[in-house]
Amino acid sequence: MSIPKRSMSIPQHPTAVVYCEANFGAMDGKTANGLVRHSEKYKILSVIDSTKAGLDAGAVLDEKANGVPILRSLAAALELAEDVPDYFIFGMAPSSGMLSPTERGHVLEAMGLGMNIVNGLHEFLNDDPAFAEASRVGNVEIIDIRRPRPKKDLRMFSGDIAKVTCPRIAVLGTDGAIGKRTTATILARALNERGIKTVLVGTGQTGLIQGARYGVAVDAIPCQFCSGELEATIVEAFEGERPDVIIVEGQGALSHPAYLTSAYILRGSMANGVVLQHAPAREFLGDFPQTPMPTAASEINLIETFSPTKVIGLTINHENMTDDEVGAAITTYEAELGIPATDALTRSPDRLVDMVVEAFPVLKEKLSALAI
């Protein structure tokens, strides 16, 4: 096989191949899934997953082809590309946060071909002698997305969040890998399209890889500084953009026994509104099949007890549900919970916008003024 030569000029949007072997469309493939749906920073050329090779990535995720092919191997990705892609993105988020021996080999292979690496794992590849040497020899960059700033520079909660006068809405969930980031992205885009200036603050590796202008990987920060780092990031977003509303991506779930980041997100953002993402057909927590899922009602009660905020709406993850079942669930939850409900992926984004503006009169007034 002849390897295409790297172009000497870097395009405006660097090209990337996303590695997601045996996990694309699944829970641990959430980074790849997110990048296929939305990427402001990279042009995604293909996804590597031999178990779904030959399929279209968009069709696998949302039954809508988007022209991003799923290929068997890195060699196949190189054959398809006109030039060596600029980046090899590790697109999985296993609970271990570490590379397997096989995965190490694939990353080193990509570096040997001249590809920069985007790594969202808890394992920092720049600290590994083998990867550091491959980076030096190949003159390529390793971006460890989750690496926090030096401890001496980490910020504690200060109360400066009071300076942020626009609504702050956290998109939380009842489990990990349940669609919080996807819903937050769709909501932010829909609000901006309606003329309500919105900034999305990322809190995990996928949002940062997608190109979030403001964000911090909360789960990689010592717990003493989590609230402060998020607070400072939100203040920076407010002062830098002067938005009408700030959407904060959630992580894990407040009720989740293993992932506590939702607590820091609520505390650091002092969110005055929450959109809750729930998967009605999911019986057990994703990575913990012995632990039953919480109900939407129990999670709402926990959130509103833990923090001085209100859950303003429910969004549904439709995994393992028919469209009729989604519609019935929306109707049932609205009646039982007394809040609006929708599915961000299968229903109009206008429903998300209405959910938010009805909860915040200042946004409703802004929308009314734009309509004049």
MARPASE-565790 format. One record per residue (C-alpha): residue number from 1; x, y, z. Coordinates in Angstrom, 1 decimal. Layout:
<recs>
rec baba=NUM | u=X | v=Y | w=Z
...
</recs>
This chain:
<recs>
rec baba=1 | u=0.0 | v=0.0 | w=0.0
rec baba=2 | u=1.3 | v=3.4 | w=-0.9
rec baba=3 | u=1.0 | v=6.0 | w=1.9
rec baba=4 | u=-0.2 | v=9.4 | w=0.8
rec baba=5 | u=2.1 | v=12.3 | w=1.5
rec baba=6 | u=1.2 | v=14.8 | w=4.1
rec baba=7 | u=0.2 | v=18.2 | w=2.7
rec baba=8 | u=2.6 | v=21.0 | w=3.6
rec baba=9 | u=-0.3 | v=23.4 | w=4.4
rec baba=10 | u=-2.6 | v=22.9 | w=7.4
rec baba=11 | u=-6.2 | v=23.4 | w=6.4
rec baba=12 | u=-8.5 | v=25.7 | w=8.3
rec baba=13 | u=-10.2 | v=22.7 | w=9.9
rec baba=14 | u=-7.5 | v=20.0 | w=10.5
rec baba=15 | u=-8.5 | v=16.6 | w=9.2
rec baba=16 | u=-8.9 | v=13.7 | w=11.6
rec baba=17 | u=-9.6 | v=10.0 | w=11.8
rec baba=18 | u=-11.4 | v=8.7 | w=14.9
rec baba=19 | u=-10.5 | v=5.4 | w=16.3
rec baba=20 | u=-13.4 | v=3.6 | w=18.0
rec baba=21 | u=-12.9 | v=-0.2 | w=17.5
rec baba=22 | u=-15.9 | v=-2.3 | w=18.4
rec baba=23 | u=-17.5 | v=0.6 | w=20.2
rec baba=24 | u=-19.0 | v=3.0 | w=17.6
rec baba=25 | u=-22.6 | v=3.8 | w=18.4
rec baba=26 | u=-22.2 | v=2.2 | w=21.9
rec baba=27 | u=-21.8 | v=3.8 | w=25.3
rec baba=28 | u=-18.0 | v=3.6 | w=25.5
rec baba=29 | u=-17.8 | v=5.2 | w=22.0
rec baba=30 | u=-19.4 | v=8.4 | w=23.2
rec baba=31 | u=-16.4 | v=10.5 | w=22.1
rec baba=32 | u=-16.5 | v=9.2 | w=18.6
rec baba=33 | u=-20.3 | v=9.4 | w=18.5
rec baba=34 | u=-20.1 | v=13.1 | w=19.6
rec baba=35 | u=-17.5 | v=14.0 | w=17.0
rec baba=36 | u=-19.5 | v=12.5 | w=14.2
rec baba=37 | u=-22.6 | v=14.4 | w=15.2
rec baba=38 | u=-20.8 | v=17.7 | w=15.9
rec baba=39 | u=-17.2 | v=19.0 | w=15.5
rec baba=40 | u=-16.3 | v=22.7 | w=15.2
rec baba=41 | u=-12.5 | v=22.0 | w=15.4
rec baba=42 | u=-11.8 | v=19.0 | w=13.1
rec baba=43 | u=-13.0 | v=17.7 | w=9.8
rec baba=44 | u=-13.8 | v=14.1 | w=10.6
rec baba=45 | u=-12.8 | v=12.0 | w=7.6
rec baba=46 | u=-13.7 | v=8.5 | w=8.9
rec baba=47 | u=-14.2 | v=6.3 | w=11.9
rec baba=48 | u=-12.3 | v=3.1 | w=12.5
rec baba=49 | u=-14.4 | v=0.2 | w=13.7
rec baba=50 | u=-14.0 | v=-3.1 | w=12.0
rec baba=51 | u=-17.3 | v=-4.4 | w=13.4
rec baba=52 | u=-19.3 | v=-1.8 | w=11.5
rec baba=53 | u=-17.0 | v=-1.3 | w=8.5
rec baba=54 | u=-18.8 | v=-0.3 | w=5.3
rec baba=55 | u=-21.6 | v=1.6 | w=7.1
rec baba=56 | u=-22.2 | v=5.3 | w=7.3
rec baba=57 | u=-21.5 | v=6.8 | w=10.7
rec baba=58 | u=-24.5 | v=9.1 | w=10.6
rec baba=59 | u=-26.8 | v=6.2 | w=9.6
rec baba=60 | u=-25.5 | v=4.1 | w=12.5
rec baba=61 | u=-26.1 | v=6.8 | w=15.1
rec baba=62 | u=-29.3 | v=8.6 | w=13.9
rec baba=63 | u=-30.5 | v=6.8 | w=10.8
rec baba=64 | u=-29.4 | v=9.8 | w=8.7
rec baba=65 | u=-26.3 | v=9.3 | w=6.4
rec baba=66 | u=-23.7 | v=12.1 | w=6.8
rec baba=67 | u=-21.0 | v=10.9 | w=4.5
rec baba=68 | u=-18.5 | v=9.9 | w=7.2
rec baba=69 | u=-17.6 | v=6.3 | w=6.4
rec baba=70 | u=-16.8 | v=3.6 | w=9.0
rec baba=71 | u=-13.6 | v=1.7 | w=8.0
rec baba=72 | u=-11.9 | v=-1.5 | w=9.0
rec baba=73 | u=-8.5 | v=-0.1 | w=9.9
rec baba=74 | u=-6.1 | v=2.8 | w=9.8
rec baba=75 | u=-4.7 | v=1.5 | w=6.6
rec baba=76 | u=-8.1 | v=1.7 | w=5.0
rec baba=77 | u=-8.5 | v=5.3 | w=6.4
rec baba=78 | u=-5.2 | v=6.3 | w=4.8
rec baba=79 | u=-6.2 | v=4.8 | w=1.5
rec baba=80 | u=-9.4 | v=6.8 | w=1.5
rec baba=81 | u=-7.7 | v=10.1 | w=2.5
rec baba=82 | u=-6.0 | v=12.3 | w=-0.1
rec baba=83 | u=-3.3 | v=13.2 | w=2.4
rec baba=84 | u=-2.2 | v=11.8 | w=5.7
rec baba=85 | u=-4.8 | v=13.1 | w=8.2
rec baba=86 | u=-3.6 | v=15.7 | w=10.6
rec baba=87 | u=-4.9 | v=14.0 | w=13.7
rec baba=88 | u=-5.7 | v=10.5 | w=15.1
rec baba=89 | u=-8.4 | v=10.9 | w=17.7
rec baba=90 | u=-8.9 | v=8.2 | w=20.3
rec baba=91 | u=-12.7 | v=8.1 | w=20.3
rec baba=92 | u=-13.5 | v=5.9 | w=23.2
rec baba=93 | u=-14.1 | v=6.6 | w=26.8
rec baba=94 | u=-13.7 | v=3.3 | w=28.7
rec baba=95 | u=-14.4 | v=3.4 | w=32.4
rec baba=96 | u=-10.8 | v=2.4 | w=33.1
rec baba=97 | u=-9.6 | v=5.6 | w=31.3
rec baba=98 | u=-6.5 | v=3.7 | w=30.0
rec baba=99 | u=-5.2 | v=2.3 | w=26.7
rec baba=100 | u=-5.1 | v=-1.4 | w=26.2
rec baba=101 | u=-1.8 | v=-2.9 | w=24.7
rec baba=102 | u=-3.5 | v=-3.2 | w=21.3
rec baba=103 | u=-4.7 | v=0.4 | w=21.4
rec baba=104 | u=-1.2 | v=1.6 | w=22.3
rec baba=105 | u=0.1 | v=-0.1 | w=19.2
rec baba=106 | u=-2.5 | v=1.7 | w=17.0
rec baba=107 | u=-1.7 | v=5.1 | w=18.5
rec baba=108 | u=2.1 | v=4.5 | w=18.0
rec baba=109 | u=1.4 | v=3.4 | w=14.4
rec baba=110 | u=-0.4 | v=6.6 | w=13.7
rec baba=111 | u=2.4 | v=8.7 | w=15.2
rec baba=112 | u=4.9 | v=6.8 | w=13.1
rec baba=113 | u=2.9 | v=7.9 | w=10.0
rec baba=114 | u=3.1 | v=11.6 | w=11.0
rec baba=115 | u=-0.3 | v=12.0 | w=12.7
rec baba=116 | u=-0.8 | v=14.1 | w=15.8
rec baba=117 | u=-2.7 | v=12.5 | w=18.6
rec baba=118 | u=-5.8 | v=13.7 | w=20.5
rec baba=119 | u=-6.2 | v=11.7 | w=23.7
rec baba=120 | u=-9.2 | v=12.2 | w=26.0
rec baba=121 | u=-8.3 | v=9.4 | w=28.5
rec baba=122 | u=-7.2 | v=9.8 | w=32.1
rec baba=123 | u=-3.9 | v=8.3 | w=31.0
rec baba=124 | u=-1.6 | v=11.2 | w=29.9
rec baba=125 | u=0.4 | v=10.0 | w=26.9
rec baba=126 | u=3.0 | v=12.8 | w=27.1
rec baba=127 | u=4.1 | v=11.3 | w=30.4
rec baba=128 | u=4.7 | v=7.8 | w=28.9
rec baba=129 | u=8.4 | v=7.4 | w=27.7
rec baba=130 | u=7.4 | v=5.4 | w=24.6
rec baba=131 | u=4.9 | v=8.0 | w=23.4
rec baba=132 | u=7.2 | v=10.9 | w=24.3
rec baba=133 | u=9.9 | v=9.4 | w=22.2
rec baba=134 | u=7.6 | v=8.7 | w=19.3
rec baba=135 | u=6.4 | v=12.3 | w=19.5
rec baba=136 | u=10.0 | v=13.6 | w=19.4
rec baba=137 | u=11.1 | v=11.2 | w=16.6
rec baba=138 | u=8.0 | v=11.8 | w=14.4
rec baba=139 | u=7.8 | v=15.6 | w=15.2
rec baba=140 | u=4.1 | v=15.2 | w=16.1
rec baba=141 | u=2.0 | v=16.6 | w=18.9
rec baba=142 | u=0.1 | v=14.7 | w=21.6
rec baba=143 | u=-2.8 | v=16.6 | w=23.1
rec baba=144 | u=-3.8 | v=15.2 | w=26.4
rec baba=145 | u=-7.3 | v=16.8 | w=26.6
rec baba=146 | u=-7.9 | v=16.0 | w=30.3
rec baba=147 | u=-4.6 | v=17.3 | w=31.6
rec baba=148 | u=-5.5 | v=20.1 | w=34.1
rec baba=149 | u=-3.5 | v=23.2 | w=34.7
rec baba=150 | u=-0.6 | v=23.0 | w=37.3
rec baba=151 | u=-1.9 | v=22.6 | w=40.8
rec baba=152 | u=-0.4 | v=25.9 | w=41.8
rec baba=153 | u=-2.7 | v=27.6 | w=39.2
rec baba=154 | u=-5.9 | v=25.8 | w=40.1
rec baba=155 | u=-8.7 | v=28.0 | w=41.3
rec baba=156 | u=-11.0 | v=27.5 | w=44.3
rec baba=157 | u=-14.6 | v=28.6 | w=44.5
rec baba=158 | u=-14.6 | v=32.4 | w=45.2
rec baba=159 | u=-18.2 | v=33.5 | w=44.8
rec baba=160 | u=-17.4 | v=35.3 | w=41.6
rec baba=161 | u=-20.3 | v=33.4 | w=40.0
rec baba=162 | u=-22.5 | v=36.2 | w=41.3
rec baba=163 | u=-21.0 | v=38.4 | w=38.6
rec baba=164 | u=-22.7 | v=36.2 | w=36.0
rec baba=165 | u=-26.1 | v=37.8 | w=35.6
rec baba=166 | u=-27.5 | v=35.8 | w=32.7
rec baba=167 | u=-29.4 | v=32.4 | w=33.3
rec baba=168 | u=-27.1 | v=29.4 | w=33.8
rec baba=169 | u=-28.7 | v=26.2 | w=32.7
rec baba=170 | u=-27.1 | v=22.8 | w=33.5
rec baba=171 | u=-28.0 | v=19.8 | w=31.4
rec baba=172 | u=-27.8 | v=16.9 | w=33.8
rec baba=173 | u=-28.8 | v=13.3 | w=33.6
rec baba=174 | u=-29.8 | v=10.1 | w=35.4
rec baba=175 | u=-26.8 | v=8.2 | w=34.2
rec baba=176 | u=-23.4 | v=8.6 | w=32.4
rec baba=177 | u=-23.2 | v=8.4 | w=28.6
rec baba=178 | u=-26.9 | v=9.2 | w=28.3
rec baba=179 | u=-26.8 | v=12.1 | w=25.9
rec baba=180 | u=-26.3 | v=15.2 | w=28.1
rec baba=181 | u=-23.6 | v=16.7 | w=25.8
rec baba=182 | u=-25.7 | v=16.0 | w=22.7
rec baba=183 | u=-28.8 | v=17.7 | w=24.1
rec baba=184 | u=-26.7 | v=20.6 | w=25.4
rec baba=185 | u=-25.1 | v=21.1 | w=22.0
rec baba=186 | u=-28.5 | v=21.0 | w=20.2
rec baba=187 | u=-30.0 | v=23.4 | w=22.7
rec baba=188 | u=-27.2 | v=25.9 | w=22.4
rec baba=189 | u=-27.3 | v=25.8 | w=18.7
rec baba=190 | u=-31.1 | v=26.2 | w=18.6
rec baba=191 | u=-31.0 | v=29.2 | w=21.0
rec baba=192 | u=-28.3 | v=30.9 | w=18.9
rec baba=193 | u=-30.3 | v=30.3 | w=15.7
rec baba=194 | u=-33.3 | v=32.0 | w=17.4
rec baba=195 | u=-31.2 | v=35.1 | w=18.2
rec baba=196 | u=-30.6 | v=34.3 | w=21.9
rec baba=197 | u=-26.8 | v=34.5 | w=22.3
rec baba=198 | u=-25.8 | v=31.3 | w=24.0
rec baba=199 | u=-22.4 | v=29.9 | w=25.1
rec baba=200 | u=-21.9 | v=26.2 | w=25.9
rec baba=201 | u=-19.4 | v=25.5 | w=28.6
rec baba=202 | u=-17.9 | v=22.0 | w=28.2
rec baba=203 | u=-17.1 | v=19.9 | w=31.2
rec baba=204 | u=-15.7 | v=16.7 | w=29.6
rec baba=205 | u=-13.2 | v=15.5 | w=27.1
rec baba=206 | u=-15.6 | v=15.1 | w=24.2
rec baba=207 | u=-16.9 | v=18.6 | w=24.4
rec baba=208 | u=-13.4 | v=20.0 | w=24.5
rec baba=209 | u=-12.3 | v=17.9 | w=21.5
rec baba=210 | u=-15.4 | v=19.1 | w=19.6
rec baba=211 | u=-14.1 | v=22.6 | w=19.9
rec baba=212 | u=-15.9 | v=24.2 | w=23.0
rec baba=213 | u=-14.4 | v=27.6 | w=23.4
rec baba=214 | u=-14.9 | v=27.5 | w=27.1
rec baba=215 | u=-14.6 | v=24.3 | w=29.2
rec baba=216 | u=-12.7 | v=22.2 | w=31.7
rec baba=217 | u=-12.5 | v=18.4 | w=32.2
rec baba=218 | u=-14.0 | v=18.4 | w=35.6
rec baba=219 | u=-13.3 | v=14.8 | w=36.4
rec baba=220 | u=-9.5 | v=15.3 | w=36.0
rec baba=221 | u=-9.3 | v=18.0 | w=38.6
rec baba=222 | u=-8.6 | v=17.4 | w=42.4
rec baba=223 | u=-12.0 | v=17.6 | w=44.1
rec baba=224 | u=-11.1 | v=20.6 | w=46.2
rec baba=225 | u=-10.8 | v=22.7 | w=43.0
rec baba=226 | u=-13.6 | v=21.3 | w=40.8
rec baba=227 | u=-16.2 | v=23.9 | w=41.8
rec baba=228 | u=-13.7 | v=26.7 | w=41.5
rec baba=229 | u=-12.4 | v=25.8 | w=38.2
rec baba=230 | u=-15.8 | v=25.5 | w=36.7
rec baba=231 | u=-16.9 | v=28.7 | w=38.3
rec baba=232 | u=-13.9 | v=30.6 | w=36.9
rec baba=233 | u=-14.5 | v=29.1 | w=33.4
rec baba=234 | u=-18.2 | v=30.2 | w=33.5
rec baba=235 | u=-17.1 | v=33.7 | w=34.6
rec baba=236 | u=-14.6 | v=33.8 | w=31.7
rec baba=237 | u=-17.3 | v=32.8 | w=29.3
rec baba=238 | u=-19.7 | v=35.5 | w=30.6
rec baba=239 | u=-17.1 | v=38.3 | w=30.6
rec baba=240 | u=-15.7 | v=37.2 | w=27.2
rec baba=241 | u=-19.0 | v=36.8 | w=25.3
rec baba=242 | u=-21.7 | v=38.6 | w=27.3
rec baba=243 | u=-24.2 | v=36.0 | w=26.3
rec baba=244 | u=-28.0 | v=35.9 | w=27.0
rec baba=245 | u=-27.7 | v=32.4 | w=28.5
rec baba=246 | u=-25.0 | v=29.9 | w=29.4
rec baba=247 | u=-25.5 | v=26.2 | w=29.0
rec baba=248 | u=-23.3 | v=24.0 | w=31.2
rec baba=249 | u=-22.7 | v=20.4 | w=30.0
rec baba=250 | u=-23.4 | v=17.8 | w=32.8
rec baba=251 | u=-21.4 | v=14.7 | w=33.7
rec baba=252 | u=-22.5 | v=11.5 | w=35.3
rec baba=253 | u=-25.5 | v=11.9 | w=37.5
rec baba=254 | u=-26.0 | v=13.4 | w=40.9
rec baba=255 | u=-27.4 | v=10.0 | w=42.1
rec baba=256 | u=-24.6 | v=8.0 | w=40.5
rec baba=257 | u=-22.5 | v=6.1 | w=43.1
rec baba=258 | u=-19.3 | v=6.3 | w=40.9
rec baba=259 | u=-19.4 | v=9.7 | w=39.2
rec baba=260 | u=-19.7 | v=12.7 | w=41.5
rec baba=261 | u=-19.0 | v=15.4 | w=39.0
rec baba=262 | u=-22.7 | v=16.5 | w=38.8
rec baba=263 | u=-22.3 | v=17.8 | w=42.4
rec baba=264 | u=-19.4 | v=20.0 | w=41.5
rec baba=265 | u=-21.2 | v=21.2 | w=38.3
rec baba=266 | u=-24.2 | v=22.3 | w=40.4
rec baba=267 | u=-22.1 | v=24.0 | w=43.0
rec baba=268 | u=-19.6 | v=25.6 | w=40.7
rec baba=269 | u=-22.2 | v=26.9 | w=38.2
rec baba=270 | u=-24.9 | v=27.8 | w=40.8
rec baba=271 | u=-27.3 | v=26.8 | w=38.0
rec baba=272 | u=-30.6 | v=28.5 | w=38.2
rec baba=273 | u=-32.2 | v=26.0 | w=35.9
rec baba=274 | u=-31.6 | v=22.3 | w=35.0
rec baba=275 | u=-32.6 | v=20.2 | w=32.0
rec baba=276 | u=-32.6 | v=16.6 | w=32.9
rec baba=277 | u=-31.8 | v=13.8 | w=30.4
rec baba=278 | u=-33.3 | v=10.4 | w=31.0
rec baba=279 | u=-33.4 | v=7.1 | w=29.2
rec baba=280 | u=-36.8 | v=5.5 | w=30.0
rec baba=281 | u=-35.8 | v=2.1 | w=28.5
rec baba=282 | u=-32.5 | v=1.8 | w=30.4
rec baba=283 | u=-33.1 | v=-0.5 | w=33.4
rec baba=284 | u=-29.6 | v=-0.4 | w=34.9
rec baba=285 | u=-26.7 | v=2.1 | w=35.1
rec baba=286 | u=-24.6 | v=1.8 | w=32.0
rec baba=287 | u=-21.3 | v=0.6 | w=33.5
rec baba=288 | u=-23.0 | v=-1.0 | w=36.5
rec baba=289 | u=-25.5 | v=-3.6 | w=35.4
rec baba=290 | u=-26.2 | v=-4.6 | w=39.0
rec baba=291 | u=-27.4 | v=-1.1 | w=39.9
rec baba=292 | u=-31.0 | v=-0.1 | w=38.9
rec baba=293 | u=-31.5 | v=3.2 | w=37.1
rec baba=294 | u=-33.1 | v=6.0 | w=39.2
rec baba=295 | u=-36.5 | v=7.4 | w=38.0
rec baba=296 | u=-36.7 | v=10.8 | w=36.5
rec baba=297 | u=-38.9 | v=11.9 | w=39.5
rec baba=298 | u=-36.3 | v=10.7 | w=42.1
rec baba=299 | u=-33.4 | v=12.5 | w=40.3
rec baba=300 | u=-35.4 | v=15.7 | w=40.1
rec baba=301 | u=-36.1 | v=15.5 | w=43.8
rec baba=302 | u=-32.4 | v=14.9 | w=44.6
rec baba=303 | u=-31.3 | v=17.8 | w=42.4
rec baba=304 | u=-33.7 | v=20.2 | w=43.8
rec baba=305 | u=-32.9 | v=19.1 | w=47.4
rec baba=306 | u=-29.2 | v=19.3 | w=46.8
rec baba=307 | u=-29.1 | v=22.7 | w=45.1
rec baba=308 | u=-31.3 | v=25.9 | w=45.1
rec baba=309 | u=-32.4 | v=25.3 | w=41.5
rec baba=310 | u=-35.4 | v=24.0 | w=39.5
rec baba=311 | u=-35.6 | v=21.3 | w=36.9
rec baba=312 | u=-37.3 | v=23.2 | w=34.0
rec baba=313 | u=-37.6 | v=20.3 | w=31.6
rec baba=314 | u=-37.0 | v=16.6 | w=30.8
rec baba=315 | u=-35.2 | v=15.4 | w=27.6
rec baba=316 | u=-35.4 | v=11.7 | w=26.5
rec baba=317 | u=-32.7 | v=9.4 | w=25.3
rec baba=318 | u=-34.7 | v=7.2 | w=22.9
rec baba=319 | u=-32.4 | v=4.1 | w=23.0
rec baba=320 | u=-34.3 | v=0.9 | w=22.5
rec baba=321 | u=-37.6 | v=2.8 | w=22.0
rec baba=322 | u=-39.9 | v=3.2 | w=19.0
rec baba=323 | u=-41.0 | v=6.6 | w=18.0
rec baba=324 | u=-44.5 | v=5.8 | w=19.3
rec baba=325 | u=-43.0 | v=4.9 | w=22.7
rec baba=326 | u=-41.0 | v=8.2 | w=22.7
rec baba=327 | u=-44.2 | v=10.1 | w=22.1
rec baba=328 | u=-46.1 | v=8.2 | w=24.8
rec baba=329 | u=-43.2 | v=8.8 | w=27.3
rec baba=330 | u=-43.2 | v=12.5 | w=26.6
rec baba=331 | u=-46.9 | v=12.7 | w=27.3
rec baba=332 | u=-46.6 | v=10.6 | w=30.4
rec baba=333 | u=-43.7 | v=12.5 | w=31.9
rec baba=334 | u=-45.3 | v=15.9 | w=31.2
rec baba=335 | u=-48.4 | v=14.8 | w=33.1
rec baba=336 | u=-46.6 | v=13.2 | w=36.0
rec baba=337 | u=-43.8 | v=15.7 | w=36.5
rec baba=338 | u=-45.6 | v=18.9 | w=35.5
rec baba=339 | u=-42.7 | v=20.1 | w=33.3
rec baba=340 | u=-42.2 | v=20.1 | w=29.5
rec baba=341 | u=-40.5 | v=17.0 | w=27.9
rec baba=342 | u=-39.0 | v=16.3 | w=24.5
rec baba=343 | u=-36.4 | v=14.3 | w=22.6
rec baba=344 | u=-33.7 | v=16.5 | w=21.3
rec baba=345 | u=-32.8 | v=14.2 | w=18.5
rec baba=346 | u=-36.2 | v=13.2 | w=17.1
rec baba=347 | u=-38.3 | v=16.2 | w=17.9
rec baba=348 | u=-38.1 | v=19.8 | w=16.7
rec baba=349 | u=-35.4 | v=21.9 | w=18.5
rec baba=350 | u=-38.1 | v=24.5 | w=18.9
rec baba=351 | u=-39.4 | v=22.4 | w=21.8
rec baba=352 | u=-36.1 | v=22.8 | w=23.6
rec baba=353 | u=-36.1 | v=26.5 | w=23.0
rec baba=354 | u=-39.6 | v=26.9 | w=24.3
rec baba=355 | u=-38.7 | v=24.8 | w=27.4
rec baba=356 | u=-35.9 | v=27.3 | w=28.3
rec baba=357 | u=-37.6 | v=30.6 | w=27.4
rec baba=358 | u=-40.8 | v=29.8 | w=29.3
rec baba=359 | u=-38.7 | v=29.2 | w=32.4
rec baba=360 | u=-36.8 | v=32.5 | w=32.2
rec baba=361 | u=-38.9 | v=35.6 | w=31.5
rec baba=362 | u=-35.8 | v=37.6 | w=30.5
rec baba=363 | u=-35.2 | v=35.2 | w=27.6
rec baba=364 | u=-38.9 | v=35.3 | w=26.6
rec baba=365 | u=-38.7 | v=39.0 | w=26.5
rec baba=366 | u=-35.6 | v=38.8 | w=24.3
rec baba=367 | u=-37.3 | v=36.4 | w=21.9
rec baba=368 | u=-40.4 | v=38.6 | w=21.7
rec baba=369 | u=-38.3 | v=41.7 | w=21.0
rec baba=370 | u=-36.6 | v=39.8 | w=18.1
rec baba=371 | u=-39.9 | v=38.9 | w=16.6
rec baba=372 | u=-41.0 | v=42.6 | w=16.3
</recs>
